Structures are given as C-alpha cells and as structure tokens.
C-alpha cells in the first residue's frame, strides 16, 4: 500500500509496518524514518529529522502537535533493534505474527510496540486539537549505549517548543519506573610484547595483563555485593553498582605471549554512585597495571577509548512525568530497573522523565521476542487516557 492511500492506521497496523524495517543497530534506520516522516506529512504533521553527520545512514526524528507553546508531553522511543543472527526464531522476525495471545516479532516488546502507539497518539492528538501539546521523539543507537538520544535532544531545542514531561516507553509492564541505573563503558586495548611462551618473563602478555583488570572488576562486584546498600540502592536488583566484561579477544598462538587484547569494560551504577569516582577507580587500576607492564618492556601500553556514558534516571521529588503516568495508570508503587534508557539524558537536559511502556523486559533481545496482546492493548488504553488529559 502506497503512502498516498494510507488513512489513520491502527496501532497494530503501525507496529506491523515498523517491524517490517530490519533496523538492527549496525544497519540503517533511514527507510523507517522516511516512512514515518511521510506518514506524518500525510496527516499534516511537520516532523524534523536530525541526520547523524558521522553516520549518514542514520537519523533521529521528532515532531510537535497542538498549540505552539512549551510544556508538551514527550513520547520517546528508539528505532533500532538488536540482531537476530544465530537465534532460533520460529517465525519471520520482521513480520508480526499473532499466536496464543502474543504478538511475535523483533521489536514488538523492545520497543517498536511503544513507537507505534506513540505515532498513533501523535496523529490522534493532531486531529483532536489538544490544548496541551504532544511530542514524538524517535532516536537511534539506543541498543549500543543510548548514543543517538543526546544529539536528538540537543537538536530539539529551539526547533520545537520545549516539553516538560518525558515518557520513555521501554517495557515496564505499564508501571511507572522512576529510577534506573546509569552506565559507562571503555574500549580497553592492552598492548603487550611478543616473545616465545617458554621465556614469557621476557615479554608482556596482553591477555594475562588484561586478565588482571577483569579480575579487579570481579573483586569490585564482590566488595559491592558484600556492602550494605543505601535506601535507594536497595530498591535495585542487584542492589549495587556492577562491573562487567562481555566480550574479549586477543593473542595469535598458544606459544606466543599475546601482543594485543581487546575488551570492553563497563559498569552499571546505581543512582547516587559518583560516576566520576568510578571512572577514576578504573583509570587508577589501568595505570597501575600499565606501569608494571612498562617496567618489563617500555613499548607495552593500555589504551582506553570511551564508548558511551548513560546517566542514571534519578527519582524526582514530586516529578511531573511521574505524576502524569500515575494519574493515567493508577500505579502508586515504587519501581526501579537495572537497565538504562534515554530518560536520564532527558532529565539531564532539564525535563522531568519517567519510564513507562508495554511489555516485559525479560522478552527483550530474545529469540521469538513477543509482547502480550493484553499489554499492547493496555498501552493503547494508556494513550487514549493520556489524550483525554491533553484535551
């Protein structure tokens, strides 16, 4: 169906269209952005895109409907998804398939289901002529460190009136999540000096020295886990800042000390834990290991490259976004999550922010990813009630 013949699509039709675009983070999201832009234009809604100058195959998109005043509610989601490579899918991941009360497809849960609901709500708000504005913000590269949201947020300033309450629709079972962990990561390149392994002491093994840093991270987790958490940290699972290395590579042969070792060292910090202090702790350990390496051979080195920095979402005192979501959902319980979102980035930019979206985070990134039909419908009902409040 051509864009010219489209009418007001249902949330399910919108989700089906969005999922048909295989927007894995390593690939382009422009076909999806082009389609959303055209769909909004069809309905008389002006949208704005921010093309990434470093990645011309990617762009963010944002739009504003309602009166041209500040104080909009912002519906924020990301357009990228994780890969399906090697996963045992029983259906085509780029089709929405309904089975046994579930919608299957890559991104149904994380988070094109919410994106579809947000696009639907924006169009409906436009036709309803709401008295309080509504904004849509669609970013990219969330799955590789929320790197696409900050430039999008900066691009929104002065182009659309500044919003005041941001709802980030990551899967939270439609609960009001008011806090999440932040995260930093550093690409770590350990540079050793090659010799035959029979005289290893004359060389520097990048793998062995990298292992010292990874063991240090393990020890930090043990120390943090053994400490008594504060009131805010105790709400999280686990109730402390965690360090992690997920991928490592290095070495050329069993009988040669490794010349190179590469891994990403990252941490997830509970709100209130000083990220500058955490960074410095790792820098200090790196410098300690590097000094010992260079005492053996001066060419040895450790090179760090920042990969991303995601600020935590800090619970707000009488937060506007939280109050709005609680008023719509009736949820008054305290909820925090250990994953990261762009909510903290919006918060740092002066917005009130909360996380609330349909689906269970346990389904995110999984083979045969799904969102329960009941959750998707709950998300639709949430948007209907939000629109009533905006009117």
GUZARO-947949 format. One line per field, with one value per residue (C-alpha): residue number from 1; x, y, z. Coordinates in steps of 0.1 Angstrom, whole numbers. Last residue first. Layout:
REM residues N
marza	NUM,...
xx	X,...
yy	Y,...
zz	Z,...
REM end
This chain:
REM residues 391
marza	391,390,389,388,387,386,385,384,383,382,381,380,379,378,377,376,375,374,373,372,371,370,369,368,367,366,365,364,363,362,361,360,359,358,357,356,355,354,353,352,351,350,349,348,347,346,345,344,343,342,341,340,339,338,337,336,335,334,333,332,331,330,329,328,327,326,325,324,323,322,321,320,319,318,317,316,315,314,313,312,311,310,309,308,307,306,305,304,303,302,301,300,299,298,297,296,295,294,293,292,291,290,289,288,287,286,285,284,283,282,281,280,279,278,277,276,275,274,273,272,271,270,269,268,267,266,265,264,263,262,261,260,259,258,257,256,255,254,253,252,251,250,249,248,247,246,245,244,243,242,241,240,239,238,237,236,235,234,233,232,231,230,229,228,227,226,225,224,223,222,221,220,219,218,217,216,215,214,213,212,211,210,209,208,207,206,205,204,203,202,201,200,199,198,197,196,195,194,193,192,191,190,189,188,187,186,185,184,183,182,181,180,179,178,177,176,175,174,173,172,171,170,169,168,167,166,165,164,163,162,161,160,159,158,157,156,155,154,153,152,151,150,149,148,147,146,145,144,143,142,141,140,139,138,137,136,135,134,133,132,131,130,129,128,127,126,125,124,123,122,121,120,119,118,117,116,115,114,113,112,111,110,109,108,107,106,105,104,103,102,101,100,99,98,97,96,95,94,93,92,91,90,89,88,87,86,85,84,83,82,81,80,79,78,77,76,75,74,73,72,71,70,69,68,67,66,65,64,63,62,61,60,59,58,57,56,55,54,53,52,51,50,49,48,47,46,45,44,43,42,41,40,39,38,37,36,35,34,33,32,31,30,29,28,27,26,25,24,23,22,21,20,19,18,17,16,15,14,13,12,11,10,9,8,7,6,5,4,3,2,1
xx	-76,-42,-59,-81,-51,-34,-65,-64,-26,-29,-57,-33,-6,-30,-39,-2,0,-31,-17,14,46,69,105,109,146,153,166,137,114,125,119,81,57,40,58,65,99,97,112,110,130,160,186,200,165,163,196,184,153,175,174,195,187,187,151,132,96,78,40,13,0,-33,-23,-32,-26,5,18,12,26,58,62,57,81,71,106,123,138,171,174,211,234,244,280,293,323,352,385,412,447,469,506,537,565,585,591,592,588,563,540,542,533,504,489,489,477,448,439,439,418,393,389,388,358,340,348,335,304,296,270,238,217,230,258,260,297,317,350,350,377,407,440,471,506,499,528,535,532,494,491,478,466,435,397,373,335,311,332,312,312,282,270,248,214,212,184,176,155,183,203,178,179,216,232,252,284,290,278,300,331,323,315,347,366,352,363,398,398,390,418,443,430,441,476,475,460,484,513,544,578,610,590,574,606,589,560,581,582,556,553,518,493,461,432,402,370,355,320,297,263,235,210,173,148,112,96,58,43,29,45,79,89,108,83,102,76,90,73,83,85,105,88,101,131,147,159,150,185,200,176,185,222,217,194,217,243,220,247,246,209,199,216,187,162,124,109,72,57,23,9,-16,-49,-54,-67,-83,-69,-34,-37,-49,-18,5,-13,-8,29,33,14,36,68,55,53,85,103,117,85,74,110,118,85,58,25,11,-24,-18,-2,-2,27,42,67,104,113,100,86,101,133,163,188,221,217,186,204,193,167,169,141,142,113,103,68,71,44,45,51,61,37,29,-5,-10,14,52,75,109,131,165,188,211,227,248,267,292,269,240,208,185,150,121,84,55,21,-5,-17,2,32,31,31,59,81,73,82,114,124,118,138,165,172,205,224,246,218,194,166,151,120,90,87,76,49,35,36,16,-10,-13,-16,-44,-36,-53,-55,-29,-35,-7,18,15,0
yy	177,166,146,128,121,105,83,71,66,44,24,17,6,-17,-31,-39,-55,-77,-87,-100,-87,-111,-119,-153,-153,-129,-93,-81,-107,-103,-66,-73,-55,-21,12,35,51,86,119,156,175,198,183,160,145,139,120,101,90,79,44,21,-14,-20,-11,9,8,23,16,42,28,43,42,77,96,76,85,122,122,105,129,159,147,154,149,131,96,97,82,72,88,68,72,56,40,59,48,34,24,2,0,-21,-5,2,-35,-52,-19,-10,-38,-29,8,-3,-24,5,29,7,4,41,46,21,39,72,61,50,83,103,80,90,65,84,65,29,24,-1,-7,-13,-27,-35,-60,-62,-80,-75,-88,-121,-141,-167,-205,-208,-186,-152,-134,-114,-112,-104,-99,-93,-76,-64,-41,-38,-10,-22,-35,-63,-59,-24,-9,-14,13,40,31,25,-8,-27,-39,-75,-71,-40,-59,-89,-68,-48,-81,-92,-59,-64,-99,-82,-58,-85,-106,-78,-83,-120,-114,-86,-109,-90,-104,-115,-134,-155,-173,-206,-186,-173,-135,-108,-75,-64,-38,-39,-22,-13,0,19,17,38,30,46,26,32,53,64,34,39,6,-2,-37,-18,-22,9,37,68,93,128,157,193,199,227,243,227,238,258,227,196,193,189,161,144,148,132,103,86,73,54,27,2,-6,30,35,55,81,87,117,124,155,163,198,207,221,191,197,162,157,164,144,114,116,119,91,67,76,69,36,25,35,16,-16,-7,-12,-35,-56,-60,-52,-84,-101,-121,-107,-128,-141,-176,-166,-133,-129,-95,-99,-90,-118,-144,-171,-200,-180,-200,-171,-172,-137,-119,-86,-60,-33,3,28,42,57,89,103,139,157,193,222,249,265,262,246,210,188,185,162,144,122,107,98,70,62,93,80,107,135,119,132,150,149,172,165,186,170,174,138,127,145,122,91,105,112,78,62,81,73,36,36,56,32,20,-10,-19,-10,-35,-16,-45,-25,-48,-41,-5,-16,-42,-18,8,-17,-28,8,14,33,66,65,53,57,82,61,34,0
zz	257,270,297,272,250,280,285,249,251,283,266,237,261,278,244,238,272,266,232,250,235,218,211,194,201,230,228,250,264,300,296,298,276,275,284,312,321,337,330,341,315,321,297,325,328,290,293,324,304,275,289,311,325,363,369,395,407,437,438,430,397,388,352,340,372,379,345,350,385,373,345,368,394,430,442,413,413,394,360,357,331,301,291,259,243,259,244,267,256,277,269,264,244,276,283,317,337,311,321,358,350,328,356,380,353,345,382,386,354,367,400,382,362,394,411,381,381,417,430,436,411,410,385,357,347,316,305,268,257,234,240,218,215,233,246,219,222,221,191,180,211,219,221,249,250,279,305,335,366,389,411,440,449,423,417,427,455,480,460,471,508,509,503,530,514,504,469,464,475,454,423,428,430,397,381,395,379,346,350,359,330,307,319,311,277,268,276,283,272,289,316,289,281,271,257,229,229,220,238,251,241,262,243,265,250,279,291,313,327,346,367,367,386,384,367,365,355,321,321,321,285,274,266,277,289,290,309,302,265,250,220,188,168,196,215,195,181,216,224,192,199,233,220,195,219,241,245,217,219,219,185,171,184,179,197,194,210,225,231,257,243,221,185,184,149,159,191,171,149,179,197,167,165,202,200,171,190,220,200,183,215,227,230,194,184,166,160,179,190,218,229,217,183,165,140,133,105,106,129,105,128,148,155,167,172,153,140,152,158,184,175,165,164,199,219,235,240,250,269,259,283,259,234,198,204,195,176,178,159,163,141,146,117,105,71,72,103,114,104,122,105,128,114,119,115,103,108,80,81,50,65,95,72,51,81,95,62,57,93,87,55,72,101,85,98,128,152,136,118,99,87,87,124,118,94,118,147,127,117,153,165,139,108,101,63,38,1,-6,15,-10,0
REM end
